[in-house]
Amino acid sequence: MPDWNVVDLGTEAFRATWARQLALVEQRQRGEASDTLLLVEHPHVFTLGRRREAEGNVLMPGDVEVIGIERGGDVTYHGPGQLVAYPIVLLGEEERDLHRFLRNLEEAIIRTVADFGLRSTRCLGKTGVWTSDGADGRKLASIGVAVRKWVTLHGLALNVSTNLARFSAINPCGFDAAVMTSMERELGRAPDFGQVKVRLTWHLGTLLGRKWLQPSTLPDKSGSIVGVDHG
């Protein structure tokens, strides 16, 4: 099982984290870095994927920056209360199936929210994680990735206690903003953000077949720092 580093960035501006990703991708391509998982909360920002319709789905951004990037997909919002995870992973010969990679990201989210008593699912033809696969389904998490020489970047955004009103400035992923939801909304309470990090980190490691080089420093429920190892 390959090793990876888990780096909890806390809160960091999107452009700074994007630059980190690009640097890590180049280092990973040259064999100068291990696989890495970045965990972060971003201040308010909208990002545009490569889909042609993306720019037209920005409605009223106001003074929030809109940044075009190289991931797939449409426009999305990042902000406080949203857990963003960026796996910078060199896919081995047997792993070079991007559909499987996306499904593994979705499954990690599904297992994470289940740990907090929330059922979720995939929706046929719609990347991401939803509360149901029917017409009344609401979207909990968005996913968009890019790959350079088989090294992945960008990743997933899980709405934990996100201010959902922020999505009204866009058509998120091409949908009406009303489709977006959060763990807080669905559970009727905000789960502990640190524990969501712990569980998502665990499930990503399991599904992507990576183990930590050293225990990660992630907060437990009380806010104390604990080691989370994956053997």
C-alpha positions in Angstrom: 0.0 0.0 0.0 1.6 3.4 -1.0 2.2 6.0 1.6 0.8 9.5 1.7 1.1 12.7 3.8 -2.0 14.2 5.3 -1.7 18.0 5.7 -4.4 19.9 7.6 -4.1 23.5 6.3 -6.9 24.9 8.5 -8.2 28.0 6.7 -6.3 29.2 3.7 -7.1 31.3 0.6 -8.0 29.3 -2.5 -5.1 30.8 -4.6 -2.5 29.8 -2.0 -3.8 26.2 -1.8 -4.0 26.0 -5.6 -0.3 27.0 -5.8 0.5 24.3 -3.2 -1.3 21.8 -5.3 0.5 22.7 -8.5 3.9 22.6 -6.7 3.1 19.2 -5.2 2.0 17.8 -8.6 5.3 18.8 -10.2 7.2 17.3 -7.2 5.2 14.1 -7.4 5.8 13.8 -11.1 9.6 14.1 -10.5 9.5 11.6 -7.6 10.5 14.3 -5.1 7.3 14.1 -3.0 5.0 11.4 -1.7 1.3 11.3 -2.4 -0.4 14.0 -0.3 -3.9 14.8 1.0 -4.6 18.5 1.7 -7.5 19.3 4.0 -8.7 22.9 4.0 -11.5 25.5 4.6 -11.4 28.4 2.1 -12.6 31.9 2.6 -15.5 32.8 0.2 -14.6 32.1 -3.4 -16.2 30.8 -6.6 -14.2 28.5 -8.9 -14.9 27.8 -12.6 -14.2 24.4 -14.1 -13.5 23.7 -17.8 -17.1 23.2 -18.8 -18.1 25.8 -21.5 -21.3 26.8 -19.6 -19.5 27.5 -16.4 -19.0 31.3 -16.8 -22.7 31.7 -17.7 -23.7 30.1 -14.4 -22.1 32.9 -12.4 -25.1 35.1 -11.6 -24.3 37.7 -8.8 -20.8 37.1 -7.4 -20.6 40.6 -5.9 -17.2 41.2 -4.4 -16.4 37.5 -4.1 -13.5 36.5 -6.4 -14.2 34.2 -9.4 -11.3 32.0 -10.4 -11.0 29.8 -13.5 -9.1 26.6 -12.9 -8.2 23.4 -14.7 -10.5 20.9 -13.0 -13.5 19.4 -14.7 -17.0 20.5 -14.1 -18.9 23.8 -13.7 -18.9 26.6 -11.2 -19.0 26.0 -7.5 -18.6 27.9 -4.2 -16.1 27.4 -1.4 -16.4 29.0 2.0 -16.4 28.6 5.8 -18.1 25.5 7.1 -17.2 23.5 4.0 -14.5 20.8 4.2 -12.4 20.6 1.0 -10.0 17.7 0.3 -7.4 17.6 -2.4 -5.7 14.3 -3.0 -2.4 14.8 -4.9 -1.9 11.2 -5.9 0.2 9.5 -8.6 -2.1 6.8 -10.0 -0.3 3.5 -10.6 -0.8 1.4 -13.7 -3.7 -0.5 -12.1 -5.4 2.7 -10.8 -5.6 4.6 -14.1 -9.4 4.7 -14.3 -10.6 8.2 -13.6 -14.2 7.1 -13.3 -13.2 4.7 -10.5 -11.2 7.4 -8.9 -14.3 9.7 -8.9 -16.5 6.9 -7.5 -14.0 6.4 -4.7 -14.2 10.0 -3.8 -17.9 9.8 -3.7 -17.9 6.6 -1.7 -15.5 8.3 0.9 -18.1 11.0 1.4 -21.0 8.6 1.6 -19.2 6.6 4.3 -18.2 9.8 6.1 -21.7 11.2 6.4 -23.0 7.8 7.4 -20.7 7.9 10.4 -22.8 10.8 11.6 -26.2 9.1 10.9 -26.9 10.7 7.5 -27.8 8.5 4.5 -26.6 9.6 1.1 -26.1 8.2 -2.4 -24.9 8.8 -5.9 -27.2 10.2 -8.5 -27.0 8.6 -12.0 -25.3 11.0 -14.4 -24.5 13.6 -11.7 -21.1 13.6 -10.1 -21.2 14.3 -6.4 -23.1 13.0 -3.4 -26.8 13.5 -2.9 -29.4 12.8 -0.2 -31.4 10.7 -2.7 -31.2 9.7 -6.3 -34.8 11.0 -7.0 -36.2 14.3 -8.0 -36.2 15.5 -4.4 -32.5 14.7 -3.9 -30.3 17.5 -2.5 -26.6 17.8 -3.1 -24.3 17.5 -0.1 -20.9 17.5 -1.9 -19.3 18.5 -5.2 -16.4 16.8 -6.9 -14.1 18.1 -9.7 -10.6 16.8 -10.5 -7.8 17.2 -13.0 -4.9 14.9 -13.9 -1.4 15.8 -15.1 0.8 12.9 -16.1 -1.4 10.6 -14.0 -1.0 12.8 -10.9 -4.4 14.0 -9.6 -5.3 17.5 -8.2 -8.3 19.3 -7.0 -10.9 17.0 -5.4 -14.0 17.3 -3.3 -16.0 19.8 -1.2 -18.4 18.6 1.5 -20.9 21.0 2.9 -20.7 20.5 6.7 -22.1 23.7 8.1 -21.8 25.9 5.0 -24.0 29.0 4.6 -26.2 27.7 1.8 -27.4 31.2 0.9 -24.0 31.7 -0.7 -24.9 29.3 -3.5 -27.6 31.7 -4.7 -25.0 33.8 -6.4 -24.4 31.0 -8.9 -26.0 28.0 -10.5 -23.8 25.5 -8.7 -22.6 22.8 -11.1 -25.3 24.0 -13.4 -28.2 23.4 -11.0 -30.5 25.7 -9.2 -29.0 26.9 -5.9 -31.9 25.4 -4.0 -30.6 21.9 -4.7 -27.6 22.4 -2.3 -27.7 21.2 1.2 -25.4 20.5 4.1 -24.8 18.0 6.9 -26.1 20.6 9.3 -29.3 21.1 7.4 -30.0 17.4 7.0 -29.1 16.4 10.5 -30.7 19.4 12.2 -27.4 20.1 13.9 -23.9 20.9 12.9 -21.5 17.9 13.4 -18.1 18.5 14.9 -16.0 19.8 12.0 -12.8 18.2 13.3 -14.4 14.8 13.5 -15.7 15.1 10.0 -12.1 15.6 8.9 -11.0 12.5 10.8 -13.6 10.3 9.3 -13.2 11.6 5.7 -9.4 11.2 6.0 -9.8 7.6 7.2 -12.3 6.7 4.4 -10.2 8.4 1.6 -7.1 6.4 2.8 -9.0 3.2 2.8 -10.7 3.6 -0.6 -7.6 5.1 -2.4 -5.4 2.5 -0.9 -3.0 4.9 0.9 -1.6 4.8 4.4 -0.1 7.7 6.4 3.6 8.1 6.6 3.1 9.3 10.2 0.1 10.0 12.4 -1.9 13.0 11.2 -2.6 15.8 13.6 -6.3 16.3 13.5 -8.6 17.6 16.3 -10.7 15.2 18.2 -14.2 16.0 19.4 -12.9 18.0 22.4 -10.6 20.1 20.1 -7.5 18.3 21.3 -4.9 17.1 18.8 -4.8 13.4 18.3 -2.9 11.0 16.1 -4.9 9.2 13.4 -3.0 6.3 11.9 -4.0 4.0 9.1 -2.2 0.7 8.9 
